[in-house]
Amino acid sequence: MSADKSITDTTTLVRRSLAKRHAAEKRFRAYGIFAIVASLSFLVILLVSIISKGLPAFKATYVNLDINLSAEALGVSESPDRTELRSASYNTVIRESLRELFPEASSRREKKDLYALVSNGAEYDLFDLVIENPEIIGTTFSLWVLADDEMGSVIKNGDDLTNPENIVTRMNENQLSWAKKLQDDGRLDVRFNTAFFENGDSREPELAGIKAALIGSAFTLLITFSLSFPIAVAAAIYLEEFAPQNRWTDVVEVNINNLAAVPSIVFGLLGLAVFINYFHLPRSAPVVGGIVLSLMTLPTIIISSRAALKAVPPSIREAARGLGASDLQVVTHHVLPLAMPGILTGTIIGLAQALGETAPLLMIGMVAFIVDIPQSVTDSATVLPVQVFLWADSPERAFVEKTSAAIMVLLAFLVAMNAVAVFLRKRFERRW
């Protein structure tokens, strides 16, 4: 009886222990599921917030004006040459067209408010049109010009102009009433904002674009890849295939791993002190930004390349040596081609990380206001993350839209680069 009771007590203890363990496992699973759901929820909230704010930036509001392009209004002769056309008063023509639409704007203040409905870039659109077609001087025609950012935001957001008290805007009552009349007359239109992808930065929100930042990012990544990829792969091959195991290689490996964890702003300070102050390379240029980002990217590519080389089975090396191949031939003809997909994956991930960096580029002056599109790696330029930083500091509502839209473009590039990395890994992955 005592033996049976002892067995029963042991069984009961085991069952209680199992019950506790099963309960603990369920709680752990619940915690994990909750953590995943919370993370995804925060990510969705962030993406929805960025997209909802950024989508209006991909649209632009245009105003239709009846342009009376007389030589007198332009301030030129009846048969002007190209030099005379370049100095003509196109802004006067735009303003006369607005006054013809709203003759009730008589005071100086009212005229100033009226002119503010149209972007300052309207005169440049008219200038380009006249330079290309000088024969239109002396005629009257219809021209769609870009609206000011405030009216553009109101129209793009679909605000009800019949209830101006419900509209959050800096436009006054007169401007809202004029906007309502333009809308009723069919003189307002919302189109795809090509200027966002064709222009550089601007003080006027409706004219600001990301082309200069895109070209600057492309030049910077080109320099980064050209420097970091060959150096990192060569270093990985030496450390993994040829370097002897001694204290020197141990020190090098430790320093490579430590460099991967160094804050990025330290590399910016290095670039400022060495490449700009000592070597006198051009400030705010992609060549300096590329060198700084290549230094920051090197440890990532070296570590991933060593892992890819290490993943190649030793039997490949032994078989090649058994056929008489030298150590260099073993690496270049057999090991490196098999490890290249993993190396490329690590390289793309490293470049994606470099594309999103801001701090080191701020230290070397790539925070400059850049209007002109850079033509080479030595021209002054900025990059997408820095452009986001600059626009985020501007209070205008249109710049808030441009900031979110630039973030969307940056995220699209990052997602595309990571997708390419995943594709390369899946496409060329070999299981040994």
Sequence and secondary structure as in RCSB ss.txt:
>XXXX:A:sequence
MSADKSITDTTTLVRRSLAKRHAAEKRFRAYGIFAIVASLSFLVILLVSIISKGLPAFKATYVNLDINLSAEALG
VSESPDRTELRSASYNTVIRESLRELFPEASSRREKKDLYALVSNGAEYDLFDLVIENPEIIGTTFSLWVLADDE
MGSVIKNGDDLTNPENIVTRMNENQLSWAKKLQDDGRLDVRFNTAFFENGDSREPELAGIKAALIGSAFTLLITF
SLSFPIAVAAAIYLEEFAPQNRWTDVVEVNINNLAAVPSIVFGLLGLAVFINYFHLPRSAPVVGGIVLSLMTLPT
IIISSRAALKAVPPSIREAARGLGASDLQVVTHHVLPLAMPGILTGTIIGLAQALGETAPLLMIGMVAFIVDIPQ
SVTDSATVLPVQVFLWADSPERAFVEKTSAAIMVLLAFLVAMNAVAVFLRKRFERRW
>XXXX:A:secstr
 HHHHHHHHHHHHHHHHHHHHHHHHHHHHHHHHHHHHHHHHHHHHHHHHHHHHHGGGGEEEEEEEEEEE HHHHT
  SS  HHHHHTS HHHHHHHHHHHH TT  SHHHHHHHHTTB TTHHHHHHHHHHH GGGTTEEEEEEEEB HH
HHHHHHTT  TT GGG  SS  HHHHHHHHHHHHTT EEEEE THHHH    SSGGG  SHHHHHHHHHHHHHHH
HHHHHHHHHHHHIIIII  SSHHHHHHHHHHHHHTTS HHHHHHHIIIIIITTT   TT HHHHHHHHHHHHHHH
HHHHHHHHHHTS HHHHHHHHHTT  HHHHIIIIIHHHHHHHHHHHHHHHHHHHHT  HHHHHTTTTS   S   
STTS    HHHHHHHHHT  SHHHHHHHHHHHHHHHHHHHHHHHHHHHHHHHH    
